[in-house]
C-alpha cells in the first residue's frame, strides 16, 4: 500500500519539472553520464550535477535509475490519453529479468544508468533492490512476442560493460492496475513471480543466465530455442542454465516448432502445383507470378512456407527462403536456409539463384518497403510466394496473382488430428479420452496454434474434464492472445466484463459507464460478438480461447 501511495503522487512531481530538468531526465533515461549530458546541452558538468540533485529532490528519489523509473511509471504509452481513464485490476503475462551487478564495480552508477536507458527504450519497468539487485518487468504496459528478444539484446550489451554479473529470466503473471484502454496506470503491481525470480537468482552462479522452467516453455513455443539445445542445458528442476557469453544460441528467427499439415491439404495442393509450373515459359519483360498466403496469427502460414521450401530442396530446385524478422534494432531479412541476415535494402548481399523465392511475415515491413522489396525480387525470381497477415491493396497490380490463399479456421476433425498428434509425441502419457479431445477441440476454435499449444500445456498438467471446464490456457497462450489484443487497443474493461459475464447486454455495459464507441470497435475487430439489437443486444467474446484467457487473467482481480 505504501508503494501504491508513493506512486500516486509522482504525476504531480513530474508535472512540476522545469524544461531543463525534463531535458536532463530524458538524457538520463538514455543512459548518459553527467559529462555526456553537459556536452549535449553545452553546459558545465557542475551545472548538470546541480540540476540532477534538484531533480532527485523533486521526484523524491535517491538515484538515476529510480528517477527514470518514476518518470516512466507515469507515462503509459497509449493513444487514449487525452481524457481521464478508468482503471481495472488485471493479471498480465510478463517476462522478468532479475540481475545482480558486481558491488565493487568502478562504474556502478553508469551501469544503473544504462539499465534505466534500456528500460525506457524497451518499455520496461525497472525496480531497484538492496544488494545491487535490479528487476526489469517486460510486457506490463503492452506485451509482444518480441519481449525475450529485447531481454537478450540488453544482456548482450550489459555483460561486456559489467564484466561480471548473474541473471535470471523468468515469466509469470503479475496483477497490475491497468488503464481500461491499454497501458499500466502506475498505481499497483504485485505477484509471486517477482519473489520467485529473486529466489532463483540466489541459486544462480556468476557469469550465468538461468532461464526458469515457465520461460523455457515459452521460448520453445516462440521458436527462440530448439528442443535439442534446451535439453543440453536443462537441469533436473526444469530450469535451463546458459553462460552469458553464449547467448547467441538463443537468437530468434521466427521459426515455430514444426506441426502437421492437417487440414491444409487443399492449400498445399495449389502451392505444390504452382511449383511444378515454376519454369513455364513467359515473356521476357513479364514479372514472375505471385502466390499470396494470408491469415491471422497461428493459422499455419509459416508451416506451408516451410513445407514448400522442403519440397523445392528435395527436388534440388533453386530456392531463397526469406523471413522478415523484427528485432530491437529494426526489421531485416533472414535467410532461413543459410542462416544469414541482411538489411531489407541490401538484398543482393544474400541473394542467390533464380528459382522459387519465399518471403514469410511480410506484414512486419511498412507498406512502402513491401512494394519495394517485391519489385526487387520479381526481377530475380521465377516464382514468388508471399506470406502475411494481410496484404496492401496495391500488391495485386505488381504482377499476375497465380493464387490467393486465405487461410480460414480448420474444421473440428483437423483440429482433433493436430491435438492427437501432439499427444502421441511423448511416450508414457495417458490416453486422451474422446470427451477430453472434444473439449480441447472446442477451446481451440479452429486455430491450429491454439490447438497445438493447448495440447502441450494440458499434457504437462493433465486435462481437467467435467462440466465446469476448469482447463487453464497456460502462460504461452495467454501471452499470444494478450499480444494480439494489445495491438488492437480495445477497451480492457469491456473485454473483461464480457469474458466473465457471457451474454452481458449492451445496456449493462452503457450503464456501467462504458462507451458505445468502444463497444462498436470491439465488435468491428471480431473479438466481440453481438446477438440481437438495441439495448438488449447480448455480448460475448467471439473465440472460446480468447474468452478463456481473459476470464483466467481476471481471476482474483474482480
Secondary structure, DSSP 8 states (H G I E B T S, - for coil): -HHHHHHHTHHHHHHT--HHHHHHHHHHHTT--HHHHHHHHT--HHHHHHHHHHHHHHHT-SSHHHHHHHHHHT----S--SS---EEEEEEEEEEEEEEE-TT-TTHHHHHHHHHHHHHHTTEEEEE-TTSEEEEEESSSS--TTHHHHHHHHHHHHHHHHSSEEEEEEEEEEEEEEETTSSEEEEEEE-HHHHHHHHHHHH--TTEEEE-HHHHHHHHHTTSS-HHHHHHHB-TTS-EEEEGGGGGGG---S-------TT-HHHHHHHHHHHHTTT----TTS--EEEEEE-STTSSHHHHHHHHHHHHHHTT--EEEEEEEEETTEEEEEETTTTEEEEGGGGGGT---SSEEEEE-GGGS-HHHHHHHHHHHHTT-SEEEEEESS--GGGGGTS-EEEEEE-----HHHHHHHHHHHHHSSTT-----HHHHHHHHHHHTT-HHHHHHHHHHHHHH----STT-----HHHHHHHHHHHHHHHT--HHHHHHHHHSTTEEHHHHHHTT--HHHHHHHHHHTSEEEES-GGG-EEEESSHHHHHHHHHHHTTT-
